[in-house]
Amino acid sequence: MAGPELLFRGARVVDPAGGRDAVADVLVRDGVVAGVGPDAGSASAEVIDADGLVLAPGLVDVHTHLREPGFEHKETVETGTRAAAAGGYTAVAPMANTDPIADDASVIAEVRAAAARADLADVFPVGAITQGLEGETLAEIGAMVAAGVRVFSDDGRCVPTARILRNALTYARAFDDVVIAEHCEDASLSIGQQMHEGIVSYSLGLAGQPSAAEDAIVFRDLEVARLTGGRLHVCHLSTAGSVELVRRAKADGVRVTAEVTPHHLTFTDEDLRTYDTNRKVNPPLRSAEDRDALRAGIADGTIDVIATDHAPHAVEEKEAEFDRAPHGTIGLETALAVALTELVVPGHVDLPRAIEALSTTPARLLGARDHGGPIEPGRPANLVVFDPAEPWAVEPPFVSKSRNSAFIGRTLTGRVRYTVRRGELTVSEGKATR
């Protein structure tokens, strides 16, 4: 059901899909954008003063973990989508590594049903590439495509052989715009890894994962994508070598897209000297040179998407010794502010490019046609409104069920004020509406 008639007055409208970056009024009525411009007003509308605020397409996350079914002690579809709304997201794509694994249409339906009950964000479940994530036999990709799945990934595990990946990419070509998303990690080079292999890991006495563990698989996967002509998406790039491999493959016409996380755009392995388990992630935080290459990759378009890899864990799991704690950080509530703080404010990218990577391009990748803009009359009103200059300190509690944020203690710039999903406010004045 559509919410009240809303008029956002005097916002800076940043809409990469529509080619707009200008101050305008935006009227929302009956779940859609009813007008954009100086004459968009309505006598019956609730007026929201958006002077100094940015209005953009709602954010879209192509890589998140909602943990349901099977790991509801970490997160649920309801708590995860509530956290998404708090962070300005109107659509998210949860990964398949649940219990049971989302390798058939019945689990996809279960996740969608939970999302419909929560009614806080549109959810586009990702299907598994292989049955049970075991890397041996293709999952029921055709049945899941028929159920509306667009992206397939064994995230958390790399497809172990080029043969299986070739089969997946070839099969996916039978469908329109189906994407195979790969977790690029050579498991044989990652046994027992706690962090990036380098001077810091040696000094801390922790087992490291070399950059080659990622680079080798990215190279393999790009060559298989070149062979098959299938659509490959490379998850959470973390190395300078991988960025350069993707850059060259794109120049050669390989059908590849890539993503990077906010935490890899921010931290380095030096940030693990305090043994902060909230910064223990996979792929690991790497060197300053790698981080800078990732930033450059976003700036020049080599990396298409900023994705959270939101990975909630129970408090007691993350408060274990460093070598026993699981990998992962939550990120839905901080991603926009991190992008502003680490990319836009220092001048690495402009605001339209950041919104493109957080909303427009991921919506296109997911086939989420109602998201990502353009912001124009008749389009579904999936929007975020934020203060681009408001500073805030990241501290628990979070809207997420978990609190394992790598950004605890950091001051970020940029705060979500309103999130609008299909014309309804899910966040108003920075607070959840229900």
N, C-alpha and C positions, 0 to 999 in steps of 0.2 A: 504494500500500500504506500502511495506517495505521501511524503511529509508535507509540512506547511510551505506556503509560498515564501521564498527567501530572496532578498535582494542584497548581494554583496556590493557595497558601494565604494568605488575608488580604489580597487585593488590593482596591483601590477599583475596583469594576466600573462603568464608565461606558458605558451602552448606550442611546443615544437611541431606537432603534427599539423597545426593550422597556420604555422608561420607567424604567430603573433607574440609580441613582447611589448606591451603598452598598457597604460592605465585605462581601465574601463569598468563599467558596472556590469554585473552578471546576474541575471534573473533566473531563478530555478522555480519551476512550476510543474506539478503532476509528474515528478520523477525525471524530468528532462530539463535541459537548458532551454529557456524560453526567449532569452534575449541577451545580446552582448553589445555594449556600447553606451553612449551617453543617453540614449532614449530607451533604455531597457527597463525603466522603472515601472512600478505598478502601485497603485494606491492601497491595495490590499496586502502587499507583501510585508513581511517582517524585515526591517532594514538592519543590516549588519555593517557597521562602519569598518571598512577594510583598508582605510588609508594607512600606508606604510606596510601593508601585508602583501604577500604573493599568493595568487590563486593559480593553481596548476591542475593538470589531470591527476586524479588519484594515483598513488604509487602502486606498482605491481611488482611482486616478488616471485621470480621464477624458481627459487630454491629455498625452501623452508622445511622445517620439521615440526609437525603438529603432534607427533607421537601417538596419535589415536588411529587405529586400535592397538592395544597391547601395552602401552607405556604411559598410561594416564597419570601415573604419579609424577611424571616429568612435565607434561603439558596435555591439554585436550584441544579438540577443534574449537571449542568455545573460548577457552582462555587464550589460545593462540591467535584466533581471529580478533579477539578483543584487544590484544597487544598490537596486532596489525593496525587496527583502526586508530589506536592511540598514536601510532607512528606515521599516520597519513596514508596507509595502504587501503585500497578498496578491493584488491584481488591478490591472492597468494596461491602458490603451487606447492603443495606438500609432497615430499619425497615418498618413495615406495617402501622404505625399510621399516615397516611397522610389523606388528604381529597379530594376525597373519599378514604376510607380505602382500602388497598390492600388485599381484601378478595375474589377477583375473578380474572380470567385470564386477563380481559380487563384492569384493573389497572396495573397489572404486565407488560403488553405489552406497556402501556403508559410510564412507567418508563424506560423500555428498549429502547424505541424509543428516549427518551430524552438523554439517555446515548450514543446512536449511533450518535446522532447529535453532542454531545460534543466531543466524540472520544478521551477521555483523560484517562480513566480507564475502565476495564471490570466491569460491574455492575451485581450483582446477587441478585435480589430483594427477600426479605423475605416475605412470605405470612402470613396472619393472621390465627390464630388457629380457632377463632370463628367469626361468622358474626358480623360486626360492632364493634369488640372487646368487645362485650357485655357479653361474657362468658356464653351464653345460648345454642346456636346451632353451630355446627361445620361449618366452612366456606367451600367453594368448594375446599377442599384439593386435591381431585383427579384431577380436571380440572387444578389446578395450577401445580401439579406434571407433568401432561401431557405437560404443558407449560414450563417445565424445572426448576420449583422451588424445592429446596432441603431442605430448612429450613423454619419452621413455628413458629411464635411467636406473642403473644399479647402484646409485650413489651410496658411498661408504665402501664400495668395492669397485675395482676396475674390471671391465670385461677381460678375462684372462688371456684370451687368444685372439689373434687377428682373424682367424677363421670365423669365430662366433660373431665378432663385430662386423665382419663383411656380410654375414648372413642377415644381421639385424639392419644394417644400412641398406642392403639390397631390398629386403622385404619392405622396409619403410617407404621406399620409392613407389610402391604400389598405391600409396595413399597421398592425398594432397597435403603437402607441407608438414608431414610428420617428422619429428626431430628426435635424434638419438643423442642423449646428453651423457657425457662420459666423465667419470671420476678417474683422473689420469694419475695413477700411482702404481709403480712396479713394486708389488708386495715383497718380492725377494730382496729388494734394497731398503725395505722399511721395517724389517722385523725388529720389534721392541722399541721403535722410535718414540722419543719423547719430545723432540724439537728438531730444528734445522741443524744439519751437520756442519760444523765450522768451529772457529776459534772459541765461541761462547759455549758450545756444547762440550768441547774438550775441557774448558776451564771449569765447567759445572759438573763434569763427570756424568753427563747424561747421554744416552744413546741417541744418535742423530739420524735424520733422513737426508741424504744428499739431494741436491737439486736434480741430479741425473735421474732420480726415481720418477720425477714428474716429466722431465724433458724427454726421456726415452719413450714414454707412452704417448705423449703429445705428438712426437714425430711419427710413431707407428700409426696412431689414429688418423692423423692428417693424410698419411699415404693411403690408408684404406678408404678414407672419404674421397680422395682423388680417384682411386680405382673404381669405386662404385657410383660416384655421383650423388651419393646420399647426403642428407643434411646432418651435419655433426655440430653439436654444441659442447664446448669444453668448459667444464665446471671449475669454479674457484681457482683460476690461475694464481700462481704464487712466485714464479721465477722469471728472471729476465730472459733466460733462454727460451722459455715457453712463449713469452710475448713475441719474441723475434720470429719463432717458428710460425705462429699464427699470422703475423704480419706478412711473411713471405708467402704463405699459403693463400691468403686472401688476394695478394697481388697476382697469383697464378690462377685465380678463379675457382679455387676450392670452395665448396659451399660450407663454410664454417662460421660460427659465431662463438663468442667467449664471454665469460663473466669474471668479475673480481668481487671480493667481499670488502665491506668497510674496514674490517680489522686488518686485512692485508694492505690496505691503503694507508694505514696509520702506524702500526707497530712494527718492530723488528725483533730479531732474536735477542737483542740487548735488553728488551723489556721483560725477559724471563729471568734475569739475574736475581729477582726477588722470589722466584719460585711461585709466582702467582698462577694457580691452577686455572683461573678464569681465562688466562691467555694461552693455555695449552689447547691448541686447535690442530685440525688436520685438513688440508696441508698445513705444515707448521709456519709460524712467523719466520721470515727469512731475513736476509741482510738489508741494509739501507739501500744498497745498489738495486736489489730486487724490488723493494718498495717503490723506489723512484722510477724504475722501468714500468711498473704497473700504473703509476700515475700518468706517465707519458703515453701508455697504451690507451687509457681512457681518453686522454686529450686528443689523440690523433685518430681515434675510432677503431684502432686494432681490437680493443676490448669493447664490446657492445653494451654490456649490461653490468650494473651494480646490483648484486644479489646478496641477501643477508646470510645465507646458510645458518639461519636461526636454529640453534641446537640446544634446547633446554635440557638440563639435568637436575636431579634432586640435590638438595643442599648437601646431604651427607656424602653423596658421590663426589662432588667437587671439593669437599673439605678434607678429602683423603690426602695421603702423601702424594707428591707430584708424580711419581712413577706409577701410581695406582689410579689416579684420577682419570676420568674419561676425557676425550678430546671434545671441544665444542664451546661456543659462546652464544648467548642469545643476542639478537640484533634488530628485531623489528621496530622497537621503540626508539632506537638511536640512529638508524641508518641515514635518514635525511639529514640530521644534524651533523653527523660525521662527514657526509659528502660536502656539506656547506663549509664545515670547519677545516677540513683537510684538503679540499679541492678548490672550492669557489673563493673563499676568503683569501687564500694565498695567491690566487690568480692562475692556478694550473688549468682550470676550465672556467667557462662562464656559466651562469645559472641555466640558460636554456640547454646547454650540453648536459649538465647534471640531471635536469628533469628528463631529458631524452633517455639517459641511461637508467634512470630509476622508474620510468613510467612508460614512455612511448614505445621504445624498442622492446622491453620485456612483454608488453601487451601484444605486440605484433608477433613475437616469438611463440607465445602461448595460444595465439588465435583468439585472444580475449577482445573481441571487436567492440565491446561496449566500454572499454577502458583505454587509457593512454591518449585520449583526445581524438579528433580536434574538439575544442570547446566552441560549439556553434549551435544555433537553434535546432531543436529536434534531436540532439544527441543525448544519450543517458547522462544524467548529472552525477558522475563519479569524479569527485573533486577533492583536493586538499587545499587548505588555506593556512599559511604559516607566516610567522614573524621571522624574517631572515636574519635579524640582528639580535634577537633575545638570547642572552647567555643563561646557561643553567648547568648545575652540577649533577652528574649522573650518580645517583645513590638509590639503593633499595628502600622501600619495596617497589617492585615493578608491577605492571598490569599482567605480564606473563606470570604463569604459575611458578616459574623458576626465577632465580636471581643471578645466574652465572654470567654476568656481563663483563667482558674484557675492559669496558670503559668506566667501571666504577672508580670514582675519585677524579675523573676528568671533567673539565668544564668545556662544554660544547656551545656552539653558536647556532641558533635557529630552533624554533619551537613550534610544533603543530598547534594551531588554535581551533581549526574546524576540519572535520572529515565528513564528506557528504557521499553517501552511497545510494544511488538510484533516487536521489532527491531527499533522502532522509539524513538528518544529522546523527552520526554515530559518535561524534566528538563535538562538543560545543564549549568554547572558552577554555579549551585544553582539558576538559573533563568528559568522561564517558556519559552519554545521555541515558544509558540503561544498563 
